[in-house]
Every structure is written in C-alpha cells, then in structure tokens.
Amino acid sequence: MTGVYPRDLAFIAAAFGVAALVWSAWAQEHPPRGWWWRAALGIGSLAGLALAVVGSVLLARQWATPTAIEPGTTAFVFYIVVFWVELAFAVVLAILAVRAGWSDFVSPALLALVGLDLVVLAPALHQPFLFVPAVLLIGVAGWALFAPSDDVARSFWCGILGAPVFLAAGAWAALATG
C-alpha cells in the first residue's frame, strides 16, 4: 500500500464499506438456518455502513490531496473506461443469467467481476495492496460457484466470506490515510 494518495485510500475505504454492506445484505437472501447467521450478516452490514461513513469523512478531509486518477490523465480515462465496461458487463451478465434461470449464479459472477476489476485498477490507483483482496474475492466467488447450494443461496457464501475481505481491506486503507 502506498500512502502517497491518501484521498484514494479514503475512497477505497468508503467504497469497500459500501461493498461489505451490499454483500452482507445480499447474503440474507437465503442463509443457513439459525439466527446467528442472520446476526453475523447484520453485523457485517452494520460494519460496512460504519466503514462507509468513516471512509466518507476521511475522503472529505483528504479531498485537497493528490489522487492517482487526476481528471484528464491517462489513469483517469482508464479508470472511467474500466468502470463503465464493468458496469455494462455486469448488467448484461445479470440479465442473461436471470433469463436463463441461473439467478443463483449472479452473486458469485459479480463478485468475481469485482475481483477482476481490482486486479485491473490496482496499478492505475498505484495501490498494489488491492491485489490481495482481488485474489481473495475471486477465490470466494469460485468457492460460491461450486459450494453446495441445496439449502443456502450462493449469495450467502459471497456475503459471509466476501464482506470480511472488503471490511479488512477497507479498514486497512482507512488506517493508511494518515
């Protein structure tokens, strides 16, 4: 991790907080029986919300500091192109999966896409530490694709295993903003 761009680190913290919140909430779709699973996912959602708030406050404080993706630079254009291509791909992928009756595979497919996105964006953001959550998230997505899904949704595995990855990496980024 490089502290040269604290504004980017604060943004990563806020974005990863939102991601943890979303994946924890999506995991509530059909978790295993037992109140403790829903409680763990609820705690994950609350922790994600807290990290998103902390990251947003840090981002506001660091807004005047440099960013690796300054508007008008190649890195900025690359970031915008990757974002829109990823979003379009995610929407098309989700629509096709739902139409084919594979809606249970949407969550792991999107989580793998997020992991791949981090692989592509780590160099653009000058944050090599993003390779760690990228690999972990792709691994979680792979596990969710092949995990037994008779009594739980695949989104459960993505949330219960993926949200902590987002939380840990986001907290690390928040702490590194200085």
Solvent accessible surface area in square Angstrom, and as a share of the most:
residue,aa,sasa,rsa
1,M,66,0.29
2,T,34,0.20
3,G,49,0.47
4,V,97,0.55
5,Y,44,0.17
6,P,20,0.13
7,R,43,0.16
8,D,8,0.04
9,L,0,0.00
10,A,0,0.00
11,F,94,0.39
12,I,7,0.04
13,A,0,0.00
14,A,11,0.09
15,A,37,0.29
16,F,13,0.05
17,G,0,0.00
18,V,74,0.43
19,A,20,0.15
20,A,0,0.00
21,L,55,0.27
22,V,73,0.42
23,W,15,0.05
24,S,1,0.01
25,A,53,0.41
26,W,77,0.27
27,A,0,0.00
28,Q,52,0.23
29,E,105,0.47
30,H,93,0.41
31,P,9,0.05
32,P,30,0.19
33,R,227,0.83
34,G,27,0.26
35,W,189,0.66
36,W,137,0.48
37,W,79,0.28
38,R,118,0.43
39,A,39,0.30
40,A,43,0.33
41,L,3,0.01
42,G,26,0.25
43,I,117,0.59
44,G,11,0.10
45,S,18,0.11
46,L,119,0.59
47,A,38,0.30
48,G,0,0.00
49,L,86,0.43
50,A,57,0.44
51,L,18,0.09
52,A,11,0.09
53,V,83,0.47
54,V,74,0.43
55,G,0,0.00
56,S,59,0.38
57,V,69,0.40
58,L,32,0.16
59,L,31,0.15
60,A,77,0.59
61,R,181,0.66
62,Q,31,0.14
63,W,147,0.52
64,A,107,0.83
65,T,40,0.23
66,P,83,0.52
67,T,12,0.07
68,A,11,0.09
69,I,28,0.14
70,E,83,0.37
71,P,83,0.52
72,G,73,0.71
73,T,55,0.32
74,T,116,0.67
75,A,23,0.18
76,F,61,0.25
77,V,83,0.47
78,F,82,0.34
79,Y,41,0.16
80,I,62,0.31
81,V,79,0.45
82,V,23,0.13
83,F,84,0.35
84,W,142,0.50
85,V,97,0.55
86,E,32,0.14
87,L,75,0.37
88,A,57,0.45
89,F,109,0.45
90,A,17,0.13
91,V,74,0.42
92,V,81,0.46
93,L,51,0.25
94,A,25,0.19
95,I,82,0.42
96,L,106,0.53
97,A,12,0.09
98,V,88,0.51
99,R,196,0.72
100,A,59,0.45
101,G,62,0.59
102,W,158,0.55
103,S,68,0.44
104,D,48,0.25
105,F,72,0.30
106,V,11,0.07
107,S,2,0.01
108,P,0,0.00
109,A,28,0.22
110,L,34,0.17
111,L,0,0.00
112,A,24,0.19
113,L,25,0.13
114,V,40,0.23
115,G,0,0.00
116,L,97,0.48
117,D,20,0.11
118,L,13,0.07
119,V,54,0.31
120,V,62,0.36
121,L,11,0.06
122,A,0,0.00
123,P,81,0.51
124,A,11,0.09
125,L,15,0.07
126,H,93,0.42
127,Q,0,0.00
128,P,79,0.49
129,F,9,0.04
130,L,1,0.00
131,F,78,0.33
132,V,86,0.49
133,P,4,0.02
134,A,0,0.00
135,V,100,0.57
136,L,89,0.44
137,L,0,0.00
138,I,59,0.30
139,G,45,0.43
140,V,16,0.09
141,A,1,0.00
142,G,26,0.25
143,W,122,0.43
144,A,0,0.00
145,L,59,0.29
146,F,174,0.73
147,A,4,0.03
148,P,94,0.59
149,S,37,0.24
150,D,140,0.73
151,D,101,0.52
152,V,9,0.05
153,A,9,0.07
154,R,28,0.10
155,S,1,0.01
156,F,1,0.00
157,W,55,0.19
158,C,0,0.00
159,G,1,0.01
160,I,32,0.16
161,L,72,0.36
162,G,0,0.00
163,A,3,0.02
164,P,69,0.43
165,V,20,0.11
166,F,2,0.01
167,L,37,0.18
168,A,66,0.51
169,A,8,0.06
170,G,0,0.00
171,A,42,0.32
172,W,132,0.46
173,A,0,0.00
174,A,13,0.10
175,L,148,0.74
176,A,34,0.26
177,T,10,0.06
178,G,104,1.00
